Amino acid sequence: MIKIINGQFYINNMPANPGDYLKRGKLLGVCTDLSNYRDNQNIHNFINNLKRLKNANIISAALQSPSPLREYYKKSREQDKFKYSPHSSSAINPDGSLNYCFLDDLELIIKTADSFGYAVLVNILDSSCEHIFIDEFSIINGIFNSADWLASKKFGNILVNLTNISHTFYKSSVLNGERFINIFKSVKQSAGGSLILGAGIKNFAGVSAGGLDNYIKSSDFIPIYSVNYKKHSTKKMLENIYFFKSRTDAPVIMAKGDDLSDGYNSYGKNNMTEAFENNISWFYYNLDKLGIMPVDWEFLRNLEI
């Protein structure tokens, strides 16, 4: 069971990482968005290796899997996302209805994670699957249907993130700026407290003061993402993080922290430690090992974070 109490994460009625002063009340996670990519062998291998993961208390899973070949960090207007690796591993159908076979796999992962003592960050949308939707109404329909399904299952171990990267990576106008914030606010009201909700966001260009206030008030937690893989440290995200911290007590999550293989960032600190020192929960992210198919989930056995 995961809760947020006074800006801290609690698991099974105890602060997360209770015996560690630096990590107390914060989450230490691993970004495993491809865990339920629609390949039965992939899902089986992930579950088989999950129980061997050490130290972490949360993983991630997705209703729309990221691209299994590469990820897209440039804004949609700067590239054709689907020219090289189109895919549609999605629990959301083109009209916004739900694919319940996919959801069965997601439910299996969430419940298995719970049995091993892990919480799950569930991401609803991924920009690499945006092309599947018929129109903008289908996107909105898919968001609400997904949130309703998650709420109906009464999972006690999930956080729900509407978009697993900054919404500025999406082409659709309903997923950008003020319109996106209004959708997020409506989902929060519709959930009625049954889901712990956040939404990836990068900047507020064109967003009114009222829209920004709605976003902050609607957020149970704030997911932040590094701008470019292996080029931007956690330290460089602190400006955005301090902006939110000055306006809300909602906890901040670095949902794709820098790869620890680099050891230390240009400021002389390990990125994970730097996040915890600034009261930020942190997800280990490794594109090469965990973000490209076929994933070798045995990597989790030896991962030390």
N, C-alpha and C positions, 0 to 999 in steps of 0.2 A: 504494500500500500504506500503510495507516494502522495505527499501533501506539501503545501507551502505555508509556513507559519512564520510570521514576522520577517519575511524576506529570505528565509532559509528553507532548504529542502529537508523534509523529514521522510524517512523510510521506515515503515512499521512502527510508527510513533516515536522514533528516535531520530535525532539529527543525523543526516548522512555523514559517514565517516566520523563517528563520535570520538574515536580515540586519537584523532589527528588534528592538532590545533589549526594547522594551515588549511586543511580541507573540510573542517567541520561545517556542516550545513550546506556544503556545495557538492555538486555531482562530478564524478570522474567517469567519462564515458568513452565509447569507441564508436566511430561513425561506420555503421554497417548497413547502409541503405540498400545494397544489393543482396541482402540476406533473403529476401523473398522475390527475387527476380524469377519470372515464371519458368523455372527449370527444376523439376522435382529432385534431381541429383544435387543441384546447388543448394536447395532448401535443406535436404537431408544432411549434406556435409556441414552446413552451417550449424544446424541444431546439434549434430554429433560433437562438434568442437566447442560450442558455446560454453558448456559446463566446465571447460578447462581454462577459461579466461580468468586472469588473476587481477585483483585489486579494483577493477571497474565495478560500478554499481548501476550503470545504465548503458544501453545500446540504442541504435536507431533502426527503424524499419520504414517502409514507404508504401503508400497506396499506388504511387506511380514510381516505378524504378528509374533511377538515373540512367543515362546512356551507358551501356555495358562496355563500350569501346573507348570512349573518351568523354570528358566533361567540357562544358561550355561556360567560359568565364566572361567572354566578351558580350556586350549588350546585343540584343537580338538584331538591332538595326545595323550592326557591324559585320554580320555574317549570316550565312544560311546554315542554321543549326543541323538540318537534316540531310544535307547534301551527301555526307559521308557515312553517317551511321543512323539511319532512321530505325526507330523501334517503337513498340507500343505495349510494353509490359505494364499494364494498368488495370487497377481494380475499378476504374471509372470508364464507362463506355462513351463513345462519341456523343451520345445524346445526354450524357450526365447521369444515366442510370448506372447501377452497380453490377459488377461481375462477381457473383457470389462464390465462384470457384477460387478466384484470386483471394477473396476475403477469407475463405476457409484457411488458406495457407498463412495469411497474416495473423489470423486468430491463433493458429497453432504456434507461431513464433512468439506472440505476446504471452500466451499461457505457459509455454515452455520456459521463456525467460523468467516469468514470475516464479515458476517452480525452482529455478536456480537462484532466486533472490535478486533478479535484475529488474529495474524499471525499463521502459521503452519510450523513446521519443518517436512518435508516429508522425511522419511527414505526409500531408495529403497530396499536394501538387508538386510536380517536377517540370521544369521548363522544357526538357527534352521530349516530353510527351504532349506538349501543348498543341502540336499539329493534329492530334487525333480528334479534337472537338469540332462539332458541326458549326457552332456559333458561340457567341458570348453567353447567351442564356444557358447553353449546355454546360459551360464552365461553372457558372453560378449554381446551377442545379446539382452538378457533381460535388461541389464543395459542401452544400447543405446536406445532400444525401449521405456523404461520407461522414460528416459530423454526427448526423442522426444515427447512423449505424454504430459508430464508436460509442455514442452515449447509450444506445440500447443494450450494448454488451456489458455495460457496467464493469469494465476493466478497472481494477484498482491500482494498476502499476504503470499507467501511461500519462505522458504529456503529449499534447497535440499541437502540431505546427502546421499552419495552413500552407506555407510554401517553404520548401527546404533550402532555397537560396533566396537572396534578395529579390523582391518582386520586380525590381528594375531590369531583370533579365527576361521578362516576359513581353511578348508583343501585344497581347490583348490589353485594351484600355481598361477593362474591368479589373485587371490585376496590377494597375499602376495608380500611383497618386491617391487622390481623395476618394475615388471610387472603390479602390481596394480597401482603404481604411473603413469605409462605410459597410462594405461586405463583412469585414472582420468584426465590426461592432455588432452587426445583425446576427452573425453566427454566435457570438458570445451571448447575446440576449436570448437567442433561440435555445442554446444549450442550458440556460438557466442554472449555471453552477455545476452541471454534471460533468464538465470537462475542464481540465487545466489547459488553457489556450495561450498560444503565442503565434506570431507571424513574422517570417523573415522580412526585413526591410533594410534599405541601405541609405537612402537620403530622402529629404522631404521637399524637393524642388516642386514648386507649384501647389504645395499643400498648405491650407490655411491654418491659422493658429487653432481654430476650433477642430479641424481634422487631426492635427497633431495631438491635441488634448484627448480626442476620442480614442486614438490609437493607444496612448499611454494608459488611459483609464480602462481600456478593454483588455490590456495585456496582463495575463497572470505571470508571464515571464517574457523576457526580451531575448530572442535569438539573434546573435551577431555572427557574421561570416567574414573570414579573411578575404581580402580583395583578389589576390592572385596567389596561386599555390607556390610555396617556397620563395615568395618574394616579399611578402608582408608579414611581419611578426605580430604577435599578440599586442606588443607595445604600441604599434602603429594604429591599433583599433581603439586605444583607450580614450581618444578624444570623443568618439561616438558614445563609448560606454559611460564616460563621465557626464555627457549630455543627458542620458537617460537617468543615471543615478541621482542627478540633481533634481529630478522631477517625479521620481517614483521609487517606492520600496520594492517593486517587483524584481526578482533576481534576474541577473544577466547570465546567459549561456553562450560561450564561444562554441558554436555548434560544429565548426570545422576548424579546429586548432591546427597550428603549424605542425608539420611532420617532425617528430623528435629525432629523426635520423640526422638532421643537421646539428644536433647537439645543443648549440647555444646561438642565440640571435645576436645581432650587431650591438645590442646593448649589454651583452655579457651575461644574460640570464636565460635559463631554460624557459621556453615559452609556456609550458604547463605551470611551472612554479610562479612565473610572472602573473598568470591569470589568477591563480589562487591567492596570491598576495594582494590582488586588487578586488578580492571577493567575487570572483567570476567562476562559474562552473565551466568545465572544459571537456571537449570531445577530441580524442586523438583521431587524426585523419591521415591516411596514407593512400594516395591515389594509386600508386603502383601495386601495392599489395592487396588493398581492399576495395578499390574502385573500378577495376577493369576485369572483365570476364575472360577466361574462367578464373574465379577467385579461388585461391588456395587457402581455405579457411583454417588449415592446420597452423597458419601463421599466428592465430590467436593463442595457440598453446604456449608459445614462447614469448608472447608480447609482454613486456614489463613496462608498466606506466606508473 
